Amino acid sequence: MRWSISVLTNLNKGSYGTAYAARDVSTSQVLCAKVCLKKRVREGKDFIRGMVTELRAYKRIAASEEGLRTWLMELHGVVQDPERVIFMMALGIDALHSIGIIHRDIKPENILLSAASSDVRIRITDFTNSWIAPGDTADEWQRAYDVAPGSPLEWWRVYSKRYIGTKEYLAPEIRKKQWYGIMVDWWSLGCLAYDLIAGDALFPDDRSVNFYYKWEAEKTTSPYVLYRAGFLEEDEASMMSGLLNLEPHSRFRLQHLKKHPFFVDRRTRHNVFDELRGPPSSPTIPSLGGSDELAVHYTLEEEPMCYAAPEPYREDGMPASKAQVMFDQFGWINPNGMWAHR
């Protein structure tokens, strides 16, 4: 089973998830994709009960006769997107920079989600606004004359001053029409990481951007992202704040993310980079602790249809994240849906 979806626009934000209009890339069919933050869902039993009930209902509908399904909404599938998706975006951005390209428009609409079974991968797409060495204008050529096509770009150099991109994800240096380099993409990743984890746009308008400038100028000790979303964990806020540093030379890039606690398992000390570079681990179902986890696990396990695919686990049998354990039976593809036979 292989598929890709592209996010088109935000539709609505609910109590435990955000709904997006999305397009299935292979068929161009427009879908509604609902994204839920696992850590937020785990905080309330009502949220958990609601998700379980909804999935049970869709499984029951999928098992019913075709004539009955005509009048009912159906779910094509449930796919779990672990936190490592952010790191895969970082790998993609770094790959572009290594071949002389600055994307300049990193945003949800330009990230494709691809999957083979339960193994989720992302692809960066749409290079319409990209800067490609050695540039397009005489001024850019003068600055990048020594950069051969396909050669890596240096993090400390500047290559363009063209105002381009999507406003909500523009780095300060682009907004101010200054010369900039590859660090603009890392800023955009910080904005996108906030989108994914907090479920909302960090800078929806100029007012929010100017408030952030003021916040940073006053050297406020608390991270701005925590002011916007108080439920964020310390590692999450630290990772985002590093990517959203107003000073490009102090901004996080791949080499910093590789060692950041957000991407490192506190118990095993394994990091996401090692997992993505190494061979896939064999799925092992861990022991579940707590009545809530057991209730979710067995309630969903007893439902029909399966095509269910748990998220991969590490070789030691532990789930990929603390919030993951109670969701290991949520992965499911509707056998009547568009992704059933890919």
C-alpha positions as CSV (number, residue, x, y, z in Angstrom):
1,M,0.0,0.0,0.0
2,R,1.5,3.3,-1.2
3,W,-0.2,6.7,-1.2
4,S,0.6,10.4,-0.9
5,I,-1.6,13.3,0.3
6,S,-1.0,17.0,0.0
7,V,-2.5,19.4,2.5
8,L,-4.5,22.2,0.8
9,T,-5.9,24.4,3.6
10,N,-7.0,24.5,7.2
11,L,-10.8,23.9,7.5
12,N,-11.6,23.9,11.2
13,K,-10.0,23.3,14.6
14,G,-12.0,21.2,17.0
15,S,-11.6,20.0,20.6
16,Y,-8.9,17.4,19.9
17,G,-7.9,17.8,16.3
18,T,-7.6,20.1,13.3
19,A,-9.4,19.4,10.0
20,Y,-7.6,20.1,6.7
21,A,-8.7,19.9,3.1
22,A,-6.2,17.6,1.4
23,R,-5.7,16.0,-2.0
24,D,-4.8,12.4,-2.8
25,V,-1.9,12.9,-5.2
26,S,-2.5,9.8,-7.3
27,T,-6.2,10.4,-8.0
28,S,-6.5,14.2,-7.4
29,Q,-9.5,13.5,-5.2
30,V,-10.1,16.1,-2.5
31,L,-10.4,14.6,1.0
32,C,-10.9,15.8,4.6
33,A,-7.9,15.0,6.8
34,K,-8.2,15.2,10.5
35,V,-5.0,15.6,12.5
36,C,-5.0,14.9,16.2
37,L,-2.3,15.6,18.8
38,K,-1.8,12.4,20.8
39,K,-0.4,14.1,23.9
40,R,-3.5,16.3,24.1
41,V,-5.9,13.5,23.6
42,R,-4.3,11.5,26.4
43,E,-5.0,14.3,28.8
44,G,-8.7,13.6,28.9
45,K,-10.7,10.3,29.0
46,D,-13.5,12.0,27.0
47,F,-11.2,12.7,24.1
48,I,-9.9,9.1,24.2
49,R,-13.4,7.7,24.4
50,G,-14.5,9.9,21.5
51,M,-11.7,8.8,19.2
52,V,-12.3,5.1,20.0
53,T,-16.0,5.4,19.4
54,E,-15.5,7.2,16.1
55,L,-13.1,4.6,14.8
56,R,-15.3,1.7,15.9
57,A,-18.2,3.3,14.1
58,Y,-16.3,3.7,10.9
59,K,-15.1,0.1,11.1
60,R,-18.6,-1.1,11.6
61,I,-19.8,1.0,8.6
62,A,-17.0,-0.5,6.4
63,A,-18.2,-4.0,7.4
64,S,-21.8,-3.3,6.4
65,E,-23.5,-4.0,3.1
66,E,-22.7,-1.8,0.2
67,G,-26.3,-0.6,0.0
68,L,-26.2,0.7,3.5
69,R,-22.9,2.4,3.1
70,T,-24.4,4.6,0.3
71,W,-26.0,6.8,2.8
72,L,-23.1,7.0,5.3
73,M,-19.8,8.9,5.5
74,E,-16.8,6.5,5.3
75,L,-13.3,6.8,6.5
76,H,-10.5,5.9,4.0
77,G,-8.0,5.2,6.7
78,V,-6.2,6.1,9.9
79,V,-2.4,6.8,9.6
80,Q,-0.2,7.6,12.6
81,D,2.4,10.3,12.0
82,P,5.1,10.1,14.7
83,E,7.2,13.0,15.8
84,R,10.0,11.8,13.6
85,V,8.1,13.4,10.7
86,I,9.7,16.8,11.7
87,F,13.1,15.3,11.6
88,M,12.4,13.8,8.1
89,M,11.6,17.3,7.0
90,A,14.9,18.5,8.4
91,L,16.7,15.7,6.4
92,G,14.9,16.9,3.3
93,I,15.8,20.5,3.8
94,D,19.4,19.6,4.4
95,A,19.4,17.4,1.3
96,L,18.3,20.4,-0.8
97,H,21.0,22.7,0.6
98,S,23.6,20.0,-0.1
99,I,22.8,20.2,-3.8
100,G,22.7,24.0,-4.1
101,I,18.9,24.7,-3.6
102,I,17.1,26.9,-1.1
103,H,13.4,26.0,-1.0
104,R,12.0,29.3,0.3
105,D,8.5,28.0,0.6
106,I,8.5,25.3,3.3
107,K,4.8,24.9,4.4
108,P,2.2,22.2,5.0
109,E,1.0,22.4,1.4
110,N,4.5,21.5,0.1
111,I,5.0,18.4,2.3
112,L,3.7,15.1,0.9
113,L,3.0,12.3,3.3
114,S,3.9,8.9,1.8
115,A,3.5,5.5,3.3
116,A,4.5,1.9,2.6
117,S,2.5,-0.3,5.0
118,S,3.0,1.4,8.4
119,D,6.3,3.0,7.4
120,V,5.5,6.7,7.0
121,R,7.8,9.0,5.0
122,I,7.6,12.6,3.9
123,R,8.6,14.2,0.6
124,I,9.2,17.9,0.1
125,T,7.7,19.2,-3.1
126,D,6.9,22.3,-5.2
127,F,10.2,24.0,-6.0
128,T,8.5,26.9,-7.9
129,N,9.9,29.5,-5.5
130,S,13.3,27.9,-5.0
131,W,16.7,29.6,-5.3
132,I,19.1,27.5,-7.3
133,A,22.9,28.2,-7.4
134,P,24.3,30.4,-8.8
135,G,21.1,32.5,-8.8
136,D,19.0,34.5,-11.2
137,T,20.3,38.0,-11.1
138,A,23.6,39.8,-11.6
139,D,23.8,40.6,-7.9
140,E,23.2,36.9,-7.0
141,W,25.7,35.7,-9.5
142,Q,28.3,38.0,-8.0
143,R,27.8,36.6,-4.5
144,A,27.6,32.9,-5.7
145,Y,30.0,32.9,-8.6
146,D,32.1,30.2,-6.9
147,V,29.2,27.9,-6.2
148,A,29.1,25.2,-8.9
149,P,25.7,23.9,-9.8
150,G,24.8,21.0,-7.5
151,S,27.4,22.0,-4.9
152,P,26.6,22.4,-1.2
153,L,25.6,25.8,0.1
154,E,27.3,27.3,3.2
155,W,25.1,28.1,6.2
156,W,26.9,31.4,6.9
157,R,26.7,32.8,3.4
158,V,23.9,34.9,1.8
159,Y,22.7,34.3,-1.7
160,S,19.5,36.2,-2.4
161,K,17.4,39.2,-1.3
162,R,14.2,38.5,-3.3
163,Y,11.0,38.7,-1.3
164,I,9.3,35.4,-2.0
165,G,7.4,32.7,-0.2
166,T,4.3,32.3,2.0
167,K,3.8,35.0,4.5
168,E,3.0,32.8,7.5
169,Y,6.3,31.0,7.1
170,L,8.6,33.8,6.0
171,A,11.9,34.3,7.9
172,P,12.6,37.8,9.3
173,E,15.4,38.4,6.8
174,I,13.0,37.9,3.9
175,R,10.3,40.0,5.4
176,K,12.9,42.8,5.9
177,K,14.2,42.4,2.3
178,Q,17.7,41.7,3.5
179,W,20.2,39.3,1.9
180,Y,19.7,35.8,3.2
181,G,20.8,32.2,2.8
182,I,19.8,28.7,3.7
183,M,18.8,29.6,7.2
184,V,15.4,30.9,5.9
185,D,14.3,27.3,5.4
186,W,15.1,26.3,9.0
187,W,13.0,29.2,10.2
188,S,10.1,27.9,8.1
189,L,10.6,24.4,9.6
190,G,10.2,26.0,13.1
191,C,6.9,27.5,12.0
192,L,5.8,24.2,10.5
193,A,6.8,22.2,13.6
194,Y,4.6,24.5,15.7
195,D,1.7,23.9,13.2
196,L,2.1,20.1,13.6
197,I,2.5,20.0,17.4
198,A,0.2,22.9,18.5
199,G,-2.3,22.5,15.7
200,D,-2.4,26.2,14.8
201,A,-0.4,28.7,12.8
202,L,2.3,30.5,14.9
203,F,2.3,33.7,12.8
204,P,-1.1,34.1,11.2
205,D,-0.7,37.8,10.6
206,D,1.8,40.7,10.8
207,R,0.6,41.6,14.3
208,S,1.7,38.3,15.6
209,V,5.1,38.6,13.9
210,N,5.7,42.1,15.3
211,F,4.7,40.9,18.8
212,Y,7.3,38.1,18.5
213,Y,10.0,40.6,17.5
214,K,9.1,42.6,20.6
215,W,9.0,39.5,22.8
216,E,12.5,38.6,21.8
217,A,13.9,42.1,22.0
218,E,12.8,42.3,25.6
219,K,14.8,39.1,26.4
220,T,11.8,37.4,27.9
221,T,12.9,34.2,29.7
222,S,9.9,32.2,28.8
223,P,9.8,30.9,25.1
224,Y,7.3,32.7,22.9
225,V,5.9,29.3,21.8
226,L,5.0,28.5,25.4
227,Y,3.1,31.8,25.6
228,R,1.1,30.7,22.6
229,A,0.7,27.1,23.6
230,G,1.2,26.5,27.3
231,F,0.7,22.7,26.9
232,L,4.0,22.3,25.0
233,E,6.7,20.3,26.7
234,E,10.1,21.8,27.5
235,D,11.9,19.9,24.7
236,E,9.3,20.8,22.1
237,A,9.5,24.5,23.0
238,S,13.3,24.4,23.0
239,M,13.4,22.8,19.6
240,M,11.0,25.3,18.0
241,S,12.7,28.3,19.7
242,G,16.1,27.2,18.3
243,L,14.7,27.1,14.8
244,L,12.9,30.4,15.3
245,N,16.0,32.4,16.4
246,L,15.8,35.9,14.9
247,E,19.5,35.8,14.3
248,P,20.2,33.5,11.3
249,H,23.7,32.5,12.4
250,S,22.3,31.4,15.7
251,R,19.4,29.4,14.3
252,F,19.2,25.6,14.6
253,R,20.0,23.5,11.5
254,L,20.4,19.7,11.0
255,Q,23.6,19.3,13.1
256,H,21.9,20.8,16.1
257,L,18.6,18.9,15.7
258,K,20.6,15.6,15.6
259,K,21.6,16.1,19.2
260,H,18.5,17.9,20.5
261,P,16.6,16.2,23.4
262,F,13.3,16.4,21.5
263,F,14.7,13.8,19.0
264,V,16.4,11.6,21.7
265,D,14.8,8.9,23.7
266,R,15.5,9.6,27.4
267,R,15.7,6.0,28.4
268,T,17.6,4.4,25.5
269,R,19.5,7.5,24.4
270,H,18.7,6.5,20.8
271,N,17.9,9.4,18.5
272,V,15.6,9.6,15.5
273,F,18.5,10.2,13.1
274,D,19.9,6.8,14.0
275,E,16.5,5.1,13.5
276,L,15.9,6.7,10.1
277,R,19.4,5.8,8.9
278,G,19.4,2.3,10.3
279,P,17.4,-0.8,9.2
280,P,13.7,-0.9,10.2
281,S,13.1,-2.7,13.5
282,S,10.9,-5.8,13.8
283,P,7.5,-4.9,15.2
284,T,7.1,-6.2,18.7
285,I,3.9,-5.6,20.7
286,P,4.8,-4.2,24.1
287,S,3.1,-4.9,27.4
288,L,0.5,-2.2,28.1
289,G,0.3,-0.5,31.4
290,G,-2.9,0.9,32.8
291,S,-6.6,0.2,32.4
292,D,-7.1,3.0,29.9
293,E,-4.4,1.6,27.6
294,L,-5.8,-1.9,27.8
295,A,-9.3,-0.7,27.1
296,V,-8.3,1.1,24.0
297,H,-6.2,-1.8,22.8
298,Y,-8.7,-4.5,23.2
299,T,-11.7,-2.5,22.1
300,L,-10.2,-1.8,18.8
301,E,-8.6,-5.2,18.4
302,E,-12.0,-6.9,18.6
303,E,-13.5,-4.8,15.8
304,P,-13.6,-6.2,12.3
305,M,-11.7,-5.4,9.1
306,C,-8.4,-5.4,9.6
307,Y,-5.9,-4.1,7.4
308,A,-4.7,-2.5,10.7
309,A,-1.0,-1.8,10.9
310,P,0.6,-0.8,14.2
311,E,3.3,1.9,14.1
312,P,6.9,0.3,14.0
313,Y,8.5,-0.3,17.4
314,R,12.1,-0.4,18.4
315,E,14.1,-3.6,18.7
316,D,13.8,-3.4,22.5
317,G,10.0,-3.6,22.1
318,M,9.3,-0.1,23.4
319,P,7.0,2.2,21.5
320,A,8.4,5.1,19.5
321,S,7.1,7.7,22.0
322,K,5.5,7.8,25.4
323,A,2.2,9.0,24.0
324,Q,2.2,6.2,21.4
325,V,1.5,3.1,23.5
326,M,-2.3,3.5,23.7
327,F,-2.6,4.2,20.0
328,D,-0.9,1.1,18.6
329,Q,-4.2,-0.3,17.2
330,F,-5.3,2.9,15.5
331,G,-3.6,2.3,12.2
332,W,-6.3,1.0,9.8
333,I,-7.1,1.1,6.1
334,N,-10.7,0.8,5.0
335,P,-10.9,-2.3,2.7
336,N,-13.5,-0.5,0.6
337,G,-11.6,2.8,0.4
338,M,-9.2,4.3,-2.2
339,W,-6.1,3.1,-0.5
340,A,-7.1,-0.6,0.1
341,H,-5.3,-2.1,-2.9
342,R,-2.3,0.1,-3.5
